Amino acid sequence: MSGSGAPLVDLRSDTVTRPVPAMRAAMAEAEVGDDVYGEDPTVDRLERRIAELLGHEAGLFTPTGSLANQLGLRMLVPPGQELLCDVTAHVARAELGAAAVFSGITTRTWASERGRLDAAVPLAMMQPDAGPYFVSTAAIAVENTHNLGGGTVQPLEQARVLRRGVEGTGVRLHLDGARLWNAHVATGESLADWGRLFDTVSVCLSKGLGAPVGSVLVGDAELVAQARVWRKRYGAGMRQVGVLAAAGLYALDHHVERLADDHAHAAVIARACAGAVPTAVDVDDVRTNIVVLDLAGTGRTSRQVVEAAAAQGVRVSAFGPTLVRLVTHLEVDDDGADRAAQVLAGALAG
C-alpha cells in the first residue's frame, strides 16, 4: 500500500512481477531431474519449445538474460575481436563490461535514434578481416525491443538487410531479444521470422512474461552444446531446475498474448504525460510497455519527478538527470494505469 492508502503501482521494471498462483502450482508440480546431467525433462521441454518458436535447433536455459547474452557473444566473437552494437544497447551499457572481462571481446558502438536499427550503419563500420594492425569485426548485436530506446520495436526489414549484408563475410549476428515477445505482440511478426535472421538469440522469461527467473539462448546444436560447457564454466550449471523451467512453460502458455494489455496501459500513461508536458514523450513512439519521459526544458529533474510520484504510491526509475523510465507489466491493471497516469502527469506539471 502507498502512503495514501491506495495500492502501490510499481513501474520501475517488468522484472518486479511475481509468479501468479497458477504458475506457482505448475512449479510445485514440475517433473525434475539433474540438468547438469541433462536429465531434467521440464528444462528439456522449455529449451526445445523456445528453440522451435525462434526457428533454431537447440536452446539453453540460463538464470539471467545477461548470462544468455554473454554466452551467445562468447560463441560468436573470439578473444581480441570486436562486437558492434548501438551505443545504448544493453550488452554495452548494462552488463558491466562482461564481454571484455569474461571473453576478451572489444566493443565498438554506433549512435542511433532511440536504439532503432539502420542496417547501413553497422554494415559500413564492420571490418571482418582488418589485418594485423586493427581489430577485426566478428559479430553485430541488435536489441529488440530496445530498452533504453523506450521499448523501440526494431524494423524487421532492417534486420533482413543486416543479414544479407553480412552473408559471406564471416560476421555473425546476435539478437538480444529479452523483450522480443513484446515486439511480436505489437507487430504480429512471427518469432521465427526474427529468430532465423540471427545466429544466436536470447529471450527473457522474467520480464513481461512474469516468470520469477530465467532466459533461454538459442542457436544451432553445435553452438548450444559449446555454450552449455561455458555455462558450467561460469558457475551456472543448475540441478533440479525444472521448478523454474515450469514457470517459463506456464508463461508461454498464458502470458504472451496478454502483453497487449501492458502496451495499452503504457499508452494511457504516455498520453496523460504528453497532455501535461507535450515535450516529455511522443505518444506515437510508445508501442510496447516502456515509456521514457524526457524532462529537458521542463525545469524538473528526474529525481524530483521520481520522488513526487513515490510520495503518491507510484514507483518509476530515474535514467539520468532528465530521463524517467516506467514499465508496465501484468501486476498493473486498468485502475493502476489510470492512477499512475494521473500521478505522473501531476508530477511532470509540478
C-alpha positions, 0 to 999 in steps of 0.5 A: 500500500502507498502512503495514501492508502491506495495500492502501490503501482510499481513501474520501475521494471517488468522484472518486479512481477511475481509468479501468479498462483497458477504458475506457482502450482505448475512449479510445485508440480514440475517433473525434475531431474539433474540438468547438469546431467541433462536429465531434467525433462521440464528444462528439456521441454522449455529449451526445445519449445523456445528453440522451435518458436525462434526457428533454431535447433537447440536452446539453453536455459540460463538464470539471467538474460545477461548470462544468455547474452554473454554466452551467445557473444562468447560463441560468436566473437573470439578473444581480441575481436570486436562486437558492434552494437548501438551505443545504448544497447544493453550488452554495452551499457548494462552488463558491466563490461562482461564481454571484455572481462569474461571473453576478451571481446572489444566493443565498438558502438554506433549512435542511433535514434532511440536504439532503432536499427539502420542496417547501413550503419553497422554494415559500413563500420564492420571490418571482418578481416582488418589485418594485423594492425586493427581489430577485426569485426566478428559479430553485430548485436541488435536489441529488440525491443530496445530498452533504453530506446523506450521499448523501440520495436526494431524494423524487421526489414532492417534486420533482413538487410543486416543479414544479407549484408553480412552473408559471406563475410564471416560476421555473425549476428546476435539478437538480444531479444529479452523483450522480443515477445513484446515486439511480436505482440505489437507487430504480429511478426512471427518469432521465427521470422526474427529468430532465423535472421540471427545466429544466436538469440536470447529471450527473457522469461522474467520480464513481461512474461512474469516468470520469477527467473530465467532466459533461454539462448538459442542457436544451432546444436553445435553452438548450444552444446559449446555454450552449455560447457561455458555455462558450467564454466561460469558457475551456472550449471543448475540441478533440479531446475525444472521448478523454474523451467515450469514457470517459463512453460506456464508463461508461454502458455498464458502470458504472451498474448496478454502483453497487449494489455501492458502496451495499452496501459503504457499508452494511457500513461504516455498520453496523460504525460504528453497532455501535461508536458507535450515535450516529455514523450511522443505518444506515437513512439510508445508501442510496447510497455516502456515509456521514457519521459524526457524532462529537458526544458521542463525545469524538473529533474528526474529525481524530483519527478521520481520522488513526487510520484513515490510520495503518491504510491507510484514507483518509476526509475530515474535514467539520468538527470532528465530521463524517467523510465516506467514499465508496465507489466501484468501486476498493473491493471486498468485502475493502476494505469489510470492512477499512475497516469494521473500521478505522473502527469501531476508530477511532470506539471509540478 
